[in-house]
Amino acid sequence: MGAPAPPPTGLTFAVSVDVRRDQQPHHDALIDAHVRVKATGTGPRDRRPAVELAVVIALDVAAPRRRDAASALSAALRALPDGLSFTVLGGTDDDGPTRCYPLRGRWALADTDEKRRAAFSARRIAPAPDDRPPPGYGAWLAAARALFAERPLPVRHLILITDGSGHGPAGDDSALEAELTACAGVFSADVLALGKEWDPAPLITLTESLHGTADSPPDRFAPAVAGALRRLRRVRSPELPVTVTGRPAVTAVALAETAPRQHVLAPVTGTEGPCRFDFPTHQWEPGTRDYLLTLRADASTDPLGVLLQLVTVSVGDAIAPLLVRWLPPGVAVGAGSSDGGGGTLRTVNADTRMRNALNRGYAALDPLSRDVAEQQFGIAARLATEMGVAWALADIGKVADILDGPRGVVRVGPTVDRGTVRRGRLHAASGHHLDLPEHTAGRPRKCAACHHIAGPRAQYCIDCGRHL
């Protein structure tokens, strides 16, 4: 993330859309579709040079944990890649977070001597005045935002290492939300949660808003920091929109990423007209992303029984159509159709229901509400068994006995470790890729009249309305 990026280099894209083709025509028809974007790396370089990265590492821990955390931070700093721009924040004063390194200036460039001096400085992180708690997540974000304003590199990232001791009372997140709004588009962030006394909800909100991940590593967290930096160096395109262009009959568009992370994307409408929606996305690297696209369309004036292109979905130079057929009166959905589409969409929806049930089950265990937890974990276990999702079954098994997976029967014991519950919530939100079959796709067509790109089965141009 960070400074505006040029068009993506080193990546090629393939976009596919899976939707149930036959739909009932209504004045306000609701249509769901599964969008898959596959990014493939090109060129001889498989990782971004470290000189293109600016990283702030913030140590947000209370006094009892500070000595061990500073030792782990020292080990992480010694392993930084050479050429990386970095700043270390740790400790507080009356004005908020203080800079631990560099000692002069606001940024350091990693080399052997700088890393050695930074590791030594980390061991001298001062406690807060009067040993008061750290200043809260919003204060660390504000300090990072001020630093990144002076470092316009293509990738700007915060690694927040916290034990949760500085976060305010439950539900008092207004300052954090305001700061997240100010940081959106400026930098991305990962969270490493130490111990088990932290509230997972604001950490998940923080990483979803700033396009990062939340994890709960061991207290010796240097390998986790190194892993975050390796992932950042695989980023080929820091920012890139998913563009949805629709016919005038399309009245609303929503897009949510389902894998590898889960979050709802906010559209940005430009001057191109009300029928185009740009959904900003971040940190593109080689791999696959899945989205749930939801449309509302007015079918009252559309022809029946023919394939119509409602929208196109594009990323970079890749484009794919969403095609539906409004059914004539009296024809049931799916009747006489062997190629109705929407097969992967059913799996995406089942995966979303499973994750939601997992989250509700964990929420019921913290504090303990056994009946609700058993009901929700039972739903999650049944769906995970049907889809063969081993990680979800393993996570449920850490807090409950799965008595009958296919029927969704689980039993929660008399006591549950709170740390296991909170780590489970982070794990469920961190993203696990769905094993889905590839969508079938054909060659796009071009309108002879206006040269607008259309899908392989489209019969009418989405732009001028002429028959293809």
VEXDREN-2710 file (C-alpha; in Angstrom, 1 decimal):
% VEXDREN-2710
k/r/px/py/pz
1/MET/0.0/0.0/0.0
2/GLY/1.0/3.6/0.3
3/ALA/2.0/5.9/-2.6
4/PRO/-0.1/5.6/-5.8
5/ALA/1.3/2.7/-7.8
6/PRO/1.7/2.5/-11.5
7/PRO/-0.2/-0.2/-13.5
8/PRO/0.8/-3.6/-12.1
9/THR/4.0/-5.1/-13.4
10/GLY/5.0/-8.7/-12.9
11/LEU/1.4/-10.0/-12.8
12/THR/-1.1/-11.3/-15.3
13/PHE/-4.7/-11.9/-14.3
14/ALA/-7.5/-14.3/-15.2
15/VAL/-11.0/-13.5/-14.0
16/SER/-14.0/-15.9/-14.0
17/VAL/-17.6/-15.6/-12.8
18/ASP/-19.8/-18.4/-11.7
19/VAL/-23.5/-17.7/-11.3
20/ARG/-26.8/-19.6/-11.5
21/ARG/-27.7/-18.8/-15.1
22/ASP/-31.5/-19.2/-14.8
23/GLN/-33.1/-16.5/-12.7
24/GLN/-36.6/-15.4/-11.9
25/PRO/-37.4/-11.9/-13.3
26/HIS/-38.5/-9.3/-10.8
27/HIS/-38.5/-5.6/-10.6
28/ASP/-35.8/-5.9/-7.9
29/ALA/-34.1/-9.3/-8.6
30/LEU/-31.2/-10.3/-6.3
31/ILE/-28.3/-12.2/-7.8
32/ASP/-25.3/-13.7/-6.2
33/ALA/-22.1/-14.7/-8.1
34/HIS/-18.7/-16.2/-7.2
35/VAL/-15.9/-14.2/-8.7
36/ARG/-12.4/-15.8/-8.9
37/VAL/-9.3/-13.8/-9.7
38/LYS/-6.1/-15.7/-10.4
39/ALA/-2.8/-13.7/-10.5
40/THR/0.3/-15.2/-12.0
41/GLY/3.7/-13.8/-11.6
42/THR/5.8/-12.9/-14.7
43/GLY/9.4/-11.9/-15.2
44/PRO/12.6/-13.1/-13.6
45/ARG/12.1/-11.5/-10.2
46/ASP/10.0/-13.4/-7.6
47/ARG/10.1/-10.8/-4.8
48/ARG/10.1/-7.1/-4.4
49/PRO/13.5/-5.4/-3.5
50/ALA/13.6/-4.5/0.2
51/VAL/14.4/-0.9/-0.7
52/GLU/10.8/-0.5/-1.9
53/LEU/9.4/-1.3/1.5
54/ALA/8.9/1.0/4.6
55/VAL/8.0/-0.8/7.8
56/VAL/7.1/0.5/11.2
57/ILE/7.4/-2.1/14.1
58/ALA/5.5/-1.1/17.2
59/LEU/5.9/-2.9/20.5
60/ASP/2.6/-2.4/22.5
61/VAL/3.0/-4.4/25.7
62/ALA/2.7/-3.8/29.4
63/ALA/5.6/-3.7/31.8
64/PRO/5.5/-7.3/33.0
65/ARG/6.0/-8.6/29.4
66/ARG/8.3/-5.8/28.2
67/ARG/11.6/-7.4/29.0
68/ASP/10.9/-10.7/27.1
69/ALA/9.2/-8.8/24.3
70/ALA/12.1/-6.5/23.8
71/SER/14.5/-9.5/23.6
72/ALA/12.3/-11.1/20.9
73/LEU/12.2/-7.7/19.1
74/SER/16.0/-7.5/19.1
75/ALA/16.2/-10.9/17.4
76/ALA/13.6/-9.8/14.8
77/LEU/15.6/-6.6/14.0
78/ARG/18.8/-8.5/13.5
79/ALA/17.0/-10.5/10.7
80/LEU/15.7/-7.6/8.7
81/PRO/16.5/-7.7/5.0
82/ASP/19.2/-5.2/4.0
83/GLY/17.8/-2.1/2.3
84/LEU/14.5/-2.0/4.2
85/SER/13.4/1.4/5.5
86/PHE/12.3/0.9/9.2
87/THR/11.3/2.6/12.4
88/VAL/10.8/1.0/15.8
89/LEU/8.2/2.4/18.2
90/GLY/8.2/1.3/21.8
91/GLY/7.3/2.8/25.2
92/THR/5.3/6.0/25.7
93/ASP/5.6/9.5/27.1
94/ASP/3.1/12.2/27.8
95/ASP/2.6/12.7/24.1
96/GLY/2.0/9.1/23.2
97/PRO/4.2/6.4/21.6
98/THR/7.9/7.1/21.5
99/ARG/10.5/6.2/18.9
100/CYS/13.0/3.6/20.0
101/TYR/15.0/3.6/16.8
102/PRO/16.6/5.3/14.9
103/LEU/18.1/7.6/17.6
104/ARG/18.5/10.4/15.1
105/GLY/16.1/11.1/12.3
106/ARG/12.8/9.3/11.7
107/TRP/13.8/6.4/9.5
108/ALA/16.7/4.0/9.3
109/LEU/18.0/2.0/6.3
110/ALA/18.7/-1.6/7.3
111/ASP/22.4/-2.7/7.0
112/THR/24.7/-4.7/9.3
113/ASP/25.5/-1.7/11.6
114/GLU/22.0/-0.3/11.7
115/LYS/20.4/-3.6/12.6
116/ARG/23.0/-4.2/15.3
117/ARG/22.3/-0.7/16.8
118/ALA/18.6/-1.2/16.5
119/ALA/18.7/-4.5/18.3
120/PHE/20.7/-3.0/21.1
121/SER/18.3/0.0/21.4
122/ALA/15.2/-2.3/21.5
123/ARG/16.5/-3.7/24.8
124/ARG/16.3/-0.2/26.3
125/ILE/12.6/0.4/25.6
126/ALA/11.4/2.6/28.5
127/PRO/8.3/1.9/30.5
128/ALA/5.4/4.3/30.4
129/PRO/5.5/7.2/33.0
130/ASP/4.2/5.9/36.3
131/ASP/4.0/2.5/34.6
132/ARG/0.6/3.4/33.1
133/PRO/-0.7/1.1/30.3
134/PRO/0.3/1.6/26.6
135/PRO/-1.7/4.3/24.8
136/GLY/-4.1/2.1/22.8
137/TYR/-4.2/0.9/19.2
138/GLY/-5.4/4.3/17.7
139/ALA/-2.3/6.0/19.1
140/TRP/0.1/3.6/17.5
141/LEU/-1.8/3.9/14.2
142/ALA/-1.6/7.7/14.3
143/ALA/2.2/7.6/15.0
144/ALA/2.7/5.2/12.1
145/ARG/0.6/7.4/9.8
146/ALA/2.8/10.4/10.6
147/LEU/5.9/8.5/9.9
148/PHE/4.7/7.0/6.6
149/ALA/3.8/10.5/5.4
150/GLU/7.6/11.1/5.1
151/ARG/8.4/7.8/3.3
152/PRO/6.5/7.6/0.0
153/LEU/7.6/4.1/-0.9
154/PRO/5.3/1.6/-2.9
155/VAL/4.7/-0.7/0.1
156/ARG/4.2/0.8/3.6
157/HIS/3.3/-1.5/6.4
158/LEU/2.9/-1.5/10.2
159/ILE/3.6/-4.6/12.3
160/LEU/1.9/-4.1/15.7
161/ILE/3.0/-6.4/18.4
162/THR/0.5/-6.2/21.3
163/ASP/-0.7/-7.9/24.4
164/GLY/-3.9/-5.9/24.4
165/SER/-3.2/-4.2/27.7
166/GLY/-3.5/-0.7/26.2
167/HIS/-6.9/-1.1/24.6
168/GLY/-9.8/0.7/26.1
169/PRO/-13.0/-0.7/27.6
170/ALA/-15.0/-3.2/25.5
171/GLY/-17.2/-1.3/23.0
172/ASP/-15.2/1.9/23.3
173/ASP/-13.7/1.8/19.8
174/SER/-14.7/5.2/18.5
175/ALA/-11.1/6.6/18.5
176/LEU/-9.8/3.4/16.8
177/GLU/-12.5/3.6/14.1
178/ALA/-11.7/7.3/13.4
179/GLU/-8.0/6.5/13.1
180/LEU/-8.6/3.5/10.8
181/THR/-10.5/5.8/8.5
182/ALA/-7.6/8.2/8.4
183/CYS/-5.1/5.4/7.7
184/ALA/-7.1/3.7/4.9
185/GLY/-5.1/3.8/1.8
186/VAL/-1.9/5.1/3.5
187/PHE/-0.5/1.8/4.8
188/SER/-1.4/-1.8/5.6
189/ALA/-1.0/-3.6/8.9
190/ASP/-0.4/-6.9/10.6
191/VAL/-1.0/-7.7/14.2
192/LEU/0.9/-10.2/16.4
193/ALA/-1.1/-10.8/19.6
194/LEU/1.0/-12.0/22.5
195/GLY/-0.4/-13.9/25.5
196/LYS/-4.2/-14.3/25.8
197/GLU/-5.6/-11.2/27.6
198/TRP/-6.4/-9.3/24.4
199/ASP/-9.9/-8.8/22.8
200/PRO/-9.9/-10.3/19.3
201/ALA/-12.7/-8.1/17.9
202/PRO/-10.7/-4.8/17.6
203/LEU/-7.7/-6.7/16.2
204/ILE/-9.8/-8.3/13.5
205/THR/-11.3/-4.9/12.7
206/LEU/-7.9/-3.3/12.5
207/THR/-6.4/-5.9/10.1
208/GLU/-9.6/-6.1/7.9
209/SER/-9.6/-2.3/7.5
210/LEU/-5.9/-2.2/6.8
211/HIS/-5.7/-5.3/4.6
212/GLY/-3.4/-7.4/6.8
213/THR/-3.5/-10.5/9.0
214/ALA/-3.8/-11.1/12.8
215/ASP/-2.0/-13.9/14.4
216/SER/-1.1/-15.1/17.9
217/PRO/2.6/-16.3/17.8
218/PRO/4.7/-17.6/20.6
219/ASP/6.3/-14.9/22.9
220/ARG/9.5/-15.4/20.8
221/PHE/7.9/-13.8/17.8
222/ALA/10.9/-13.0/15.6
223/PRO/10.0/-15.8/13.1
224/ALA/6.5/-14.3/12.7
225/VAL/8.0/-10.9/11.9
226/ALA/10.3/-12.5/9.3
227/GLY/7.3/-14.3/7.8
228/ALA/5.3/-11.0/7.5
229/LEU/8.2/-9.4/5.7
230/ARG/8.6/-12.3/3.3
231/ARG/4.9/-12.0/2.4
232/LEU/5.3/-8.2/1.8
233/ARG/8.2/-8.8/-0.5
234/ARG/5.9/-11.0/-2.7
235/VAL/3.5/-8.1/-3.3
236/ARG/3.7/-7.1/-6.9
237/SER/0.9/-4.6/-7.0
238/PRO/0.2/-2.7/-3.8
239/GLU/-3.1/-1.3/-5.0
240/LEU/-5.5/-2.5/-7.8
241/PRO/-9.3/-2.1/-8.2
242/VAL/-11.8/-4.8/-9.1
243/THR/-14.1/-3.0/-11.5
244/VAL/-17.7/-3.9/-12.0
245/THR/-19.5/-2.3/-15.0
246/GLY/-23.2/-2.9/-15.3
247/ARG/-26.2/-2.2/-17.5
248/PRO/-28.5/0.6/-16.5
249/ALA/-30.9/-2.1/-15.2
250/VAL/-28.4/-3.0/-12.5
251/THR/-29.4/-0.9/-9.5
252/ALA/-26.9/-2.0/-6.8
253/VAL/-23.6/-3.8/-6.6
254/ALA/-21.8/-5.2/-3.5
255/LEU/-18.5/-7.1/-3.4
256/ALA/-16.9/-9.0/-0.5
257/GLU/-13.6/-10.9/-0.5
258/THR/-14.1/-14.4/0.9
259/ALA/-10.5/-15.8/0.6
260/PRO/-7.7/-15.5/1.4
261/ARG/-9.1/-12.9/3.8
262/GLN/-12.7/-12.0/4.6
263/HIS/-13.9/-8.4/4.4
264/VAL/-16.5/-6.3/2.7
265/LEU/-15.1/-3.9/0.0
266/ALA/-16.3/-0.3/-0.3
267/PRO/-16.9/0.9/-3.9
268/VAL/-15.5/4.1/-5.2
269/THR/-17.6/5.7/-8.0
270/GLY/-15.8/8.0/-10.4
271/THR/-16.7/10.2/-13.4
272/GLU/-17.3/7.2/-15.7
273/GLY/-21.0/7.1/-14.7
274/PRO/-23.3/5.5/-12.2
275/CYS/-23.0/2.0/-13.8
276/ARG/-19.3/1.6/-13.0
277/PHE/-18.0/0.6/-9.5
278/ASP/-14.3/0.4/-8.6
279/PHE/-13.6/-1.7/-5.5
280/PRO/-10.1/-0.9/-4.2
281/THR/-8.0/-4.0/-3.3
282/HIS/-4.5/-4.2/-1.9
283/GLN/-1.3/-6.3/-1.7
284/TRP/-1.6/-8.3/-4.9
285/GLU/0.8/-11.2/-5.1
286/PRO/0.8/-14.4/-7.2
287/GLY/-2.2/-16.5/-6.1
288/THR/-6.0/-16.7/-6.2
289/ARG/-8.6/-14.6/-4.6
290/ASP/-12.3/-15.3/-4.3
291/TYR/-15.2/-12.8/-4.0
292/LEU/-18.9/-12.8/-3.5
293/LEU/-20.6/-10.4/-5.9
294/THR/-24.2/-9.4/-5.2
295/LEU/-26.3/-7.5/-7.7
296/ARG/-29.8/-6.0/-7.7
297/ALA/-31.3/-5.7/-11.2
298/ASP/-34.6/-4.5/-12.7
299/ALA/-35.8/-7.2/-15.1
300/SER/-39.1/-5.6/-15.9
301/THR/-38.1/-4.6/-19.4
302/ASP/-35.6/-7.3/-20.4
303/PRO/-36.4/-10.1/-22.9
304/LEU/-37.1/-13.5/-21.5
305/GLY/-35.4/-16.8/-22.3
306/VAL/-32.1/-15.4/-23.7
307/LEU/-28.7/-14.9/-22.1
308/LEU/-28.1/-11.4/-21.1
309/GLN/-24.9/-9.8/-19.8
310/LEU/-25.7/-7.9/-16.7
311/VAL/-22.2/-6.8/-15.7
312/THR/-18.6/-7.3/-16.5
313/VAL/-15.9/-7.8/-13.9
314/SER/-12.4/-6.7/-14.7
315/VAL/-9.0/-6.7/-12.9
316/GLY/-6.1/-5.2/-14.8
317/ASP/-6.5/-6.2/-18.5
318/ALA/-8.6/-9.3/-17.6
319/ILE/-12.4/-9.2/-18.0
320/ALA/-15.2/-11.7/-17.5
321/PRO/-19.0/-11.3/-18.0
322/LEU/-21.9/-12.2/-15.7
323/LEU/-24.6/-13.8/-17.8
324/VAL/-28.1/-14.7/-16.7
325/ARG/-31.3/-15.8/-18.4
326/TRP/-34.7/-14.5/-17.2
327/LEU/-37.1/-17.4/-17.1
328/PRO/-40.5/-17.2/-18.9
329/PRO/-43.6/-17.4/-16.7
330/GLY/-44.3/-20.9/-15.3
331/VAL/-40.7/-22.2/-15.8
332/ALA/-39.1/-23.3/-12.6
333/VAL/-35.5/-22.5/-11.8
334/GLY/-33.3/-25.4/-12.9
335/ALA/-35.9/-27.2/-14.9
336/GLY/-34.4/-29.0/-17.9
337/SER/-31.0/-27.4/-17.4
338/SER/-27.8/-29.4/-16.9
339/ASP/-25.5/-26.3/-17.1
340/GLY/-27.1/-24.0/-14.7
341/GLY/-23.9/-22.7/-13.1
342/GLY/-23.5/-21.6/-9.6
343/GLY/-21.8/-24.7/-8.4
344/THR/-18.8/-23.0/-6.7
345/LEU/-21.2/-20.3/-5.4
346/ARG/-22.9/-22.9/-3.2
347/THR/-19.6/-23.8/-1.8
348/VAL/-18.6/-20.2/-1.1
349/ASN/-21.9/-19.6/0.7
350/ALA/-21.5/-22.8/2.8
351/ASP/-18.0/-21.7/3.7
352/THR/-19.3/-18.3/4.8
353/ARG/-22.0/-19.9/6.9
354/MET/-19.4/-22.2/8.5
355/ARG/-17.1/-19.3/9.4
356/ASN/-20.0/-17.2/10.8
357/ALA/-21.0/-20.2/13.0
358/LEU/-17.4/-20.6/14.2
359/ASN/-17.3/-16.9/15.1
360/ARG/-20.6/-17.1/17.0
361/GLY/-19.4/-20.3/18.8
362/TYR/-16.2/-18.6/19.9
363/ALA/-18.1/-15.5/21.0
364/ALA/-20.4/-17.7/23.1
365/LEU/-17.4/-19.3/24.9
366/ASP/-16.0/-15.9/25.9
367/PRO/-17.7/-15.7/28.4
368/LEU/-19.0/-19.3/28.6
369/SER/-22.5/-19.9/27.2
370/ARG/-22.3/-23.7/26.6
371/ASP/-25.7/-24.2/24.9
372/VAL/-25.2/-21.5/22.3
373/ALA/-21.6/-22.6/21.7
374/GLU/-22.6/-26.2/21.1
375/GLN/-25.3/-25.2/18.7
376/GLN/-23.0/-22.9/16.6
377/PHE/-20.0/-25.3/16.6
378/GLY/-22.4/-28.1/15.6
379/ILE/-23.4/-26.1/12.5
380/ALA/-19.8/-25.4/11.7
381/ALA/-18.8/-29.0/12.2
382/ARG/-21.6/-30.3/9.9
383/LEU/-20.6/-27.8/7.1
384/ALA/-16.9/-28.5/7.6
385/THR/-17.6/-32.3/7.4
386/GLU/-19.6/-31.8/4.2
387/MET/-16.9/-29.7/2.5
388/GLY/-14.0/-31.7/4.0
389/VAL/-12.5/-28.6/5.7
390/ALA/-9.9/-30.2/8.0
391/TRP/-8.6/-26.9/9.6
392/ALA/-12.1/-26.0/10.9
393/LEU/-12.7/-29.5/12.4
394/ALA/-9.3/-29.3/14.1
395/ASP/-10.1/-25.9/15.6
396/ILE/-13.4/-27.0/16.9
397/GLY/-11.7/-30.1/18.4
398/LYS/-9.5/-27.8/20.5
399/VAL/-12.6/-26.4/22.4
400/ALA/-15.2/-29.2/22.1
401/ASP/-15.6/-32.9/21.4
402/ILE/-17.1/-33.6/18.0
403/LEU/-19.5/-36.5/18.7
404/ASP/-21.1/-36.7/15.2
405/GLY/-19.6/-34.5/12.5
406/PRO/-22.1/-35.2/9.7
407/ARG/-25.0/-34.5/12.1
408/GLY/-23.3/-31.6/13.7
409/VAL/-23.3/-32.9/17.3
410/VAL/-20.6/-31.5/19.6
411/ARG/-20.1/-31.2/23.3
412/VAL/-18.2/-28.4/25.1
413/GLY/-16.5/-29.4/28.3
414/PRO/-16.9/-27.8/31.7
415/THR/-13.9/-25.5/31.3
416/VAL/-12.4/-23.9/28.2
417/ASP/-9.1/-22.1/27.9
418/ARG/-9.7/-18.5/27.1
419/GLY/-6.5/-18.1/25.2
420/THR/-7.5/-21.0/22.9
421/VAL/-10.8/-19.4/22.2
422/ARG/-9.4/-16.1/21.3
423/ARG/-6.7/-17.6/19.1
424/GLY/-9.4/-19.6/17.4
425/ARG/-11.3/-16.4/16.5
426/LEU/-8.1/-14.9/14.9
427/HIS/-7.5/-18.2/13.1
428/ALA/-11.1/-18.3/11.6
429/ALA/-10.7/-14.7/10.4
430/SER/-7.2/-15.0/9.0
431/GLY/-8.3/-16.7/5.8
432/HIS/-7.9/-20.3/4.5
433/HIS/-8.2/-20.8/0.8
434/LEU/-11.2/-22.7/-0.5
435/ASP/-10.4/-25.7/-2.7
436/LEU/-12.7/-24.9/-5.6
437/PRO/-12.8/-26.2/-9.2
438/GLU/-11.8/-23.8/-12.0
439/HIS/-14.6/-22.0/-13.7
440/THR/-15.2/-22.7/-17.4
441/ALA/-14.8/-19.8/-19.7
442/GLY/-14.8/-19.0/-23.4
443/ARG/-13.3/-16.4/-25.6
444/PRO/-14.7/-12.9/-25.1
445/ARG/-16.6/-11.3/-28.0
446/LYS/-16.6/-7.7/-29.3
447/CYS/-19.5/-5.6/-30.4
448/ALA/-19.2/-4.8/-34.1
449/ALA/-21.0/-1.5/-33.7
450/CYS/-19.3/0.1/-30.6
451/HIS/-16.4/-2.4/-30.0
452/HIS/-17.3/-3.0/-26.4
453/ILE/-16.1/-6.3/-25.0
454/ALA/-18.7/-8.9/-24.2
455/GLY/-18.8/-12.4/-22.7
456/PRO/-18.5/-15.5/-24.9
457/ARG/-22.2/-16.3/-24.6
458/ALA/-23.6/-12.8/-24.6
459/GLN/-26.3/-12.1/-27.2
460/TYR/-26.7/-8.3/-26.7
461/CYS/-24.1/-5.6/-26.1
462/ILE/-24.0/-4.2/-22.6
463/ASP/-23.1/-0.8/-23.9
464/CYS/-25.2/0.0/-27.0
465/GLY/-27.8/-2.8/-26.8
466/ARG/-27.3/-4.1/-30.3
467/HIS/-27.6/-7.9/-31.0
468/LEU/-24.1/-9.5/-31.2
END
